[in-house]
Amino acid sequence: MANFSQQRAALVKQLISEGIIRSDKVKNALMRVPREDFVPSNYREWAYVDSPLPIGHGQTISAPHMVALMTELLDPEPGDIVLEVGTGSGYQAAVLAEIVAKNSSLKRGHVYTVERIPELAEFAKENLRRTNYIDYVTVVVGDGTKGYLGAAPYDKIIVTAAAPSIPQPLIEQLKPSGRMIIPVGDLYYQRLLVVSKRTDGLLDVREDTWCVFVPLIGEYGWRSQY
Ligand code: SAM
């Protein structure tokens, strides 16, 4: 029988030694969220291999190092209102909720997450319910390239699917001084962009690592997968 807590601790230690986890808040969040409860049951024993895993409908839960890196770059703070585009399994949303809402004694933040495939939104909700994150995360079914006006503007926006360019609605729904992390490129490789919105509304964009994500499909993304 797998000892998931030990495997989780070993993976977090590895990500720290690789310089990917740099802050206590990301370390603590990855230590607390049980990734084995966000993968399909037949993949549970691989939950702590540092790799993406299939979650059905041609989609994946991102590799732990990518979740850790994107969370470090996003720099969520307790009290932040965060938008995630691409709910998938709900794991990244739970990691963010752990930092902005669940473990915060300050003003409580919240994570809004949008998923275009209704069955995956249900899968994520069930995972978030089972792990007690559901009170801190709102899962919305829809085209996340249009953002989610219901709770805009956001302190932070994270996009976990590959975009051809930064969707204009997401720029509009980001607060001044807000930050967005988004993979932008073609359908095969992308560059992780760190986008900071200045108080005058202009954007500072910094390119971080190369990465490979499934496509962001929607009105301001790719029109289809192929
Ligand atoms: N963050 C997820 C997790 O923690 O499991 C992994 C996300 S997976 C790599 C990308 C997800 O983006 C898929 O579930 C896909 O259906 C979703 N997606 C693609 N285009 C979308 C869109 N326009 N709006 C919302 N979700 C979208």
Boltz pocket constraint, residues with backbone or C-beta under 6 A from the ligand:
constraints:
  - pocket:
      binder: B
      contacts: [[A, 59], [A, 60], [A, 61], [A, 62], [A, 85], [A, 86], [A, 87], [A, 88], [A, 89], [A, 90], [A, 91], [A, 92], [A, 93], [A, 114], [A, 115], [A, 116], [A, 117], [A, 120], [A, 142], [A, 143], [A, 144], [A, 145], [A, 160], [A, 161], [A, 213], [A, 214], [A, 215], [A, 216], [A, 217], [A, 218], [A, 219], [A, 221]]
      max_distance: 6.0
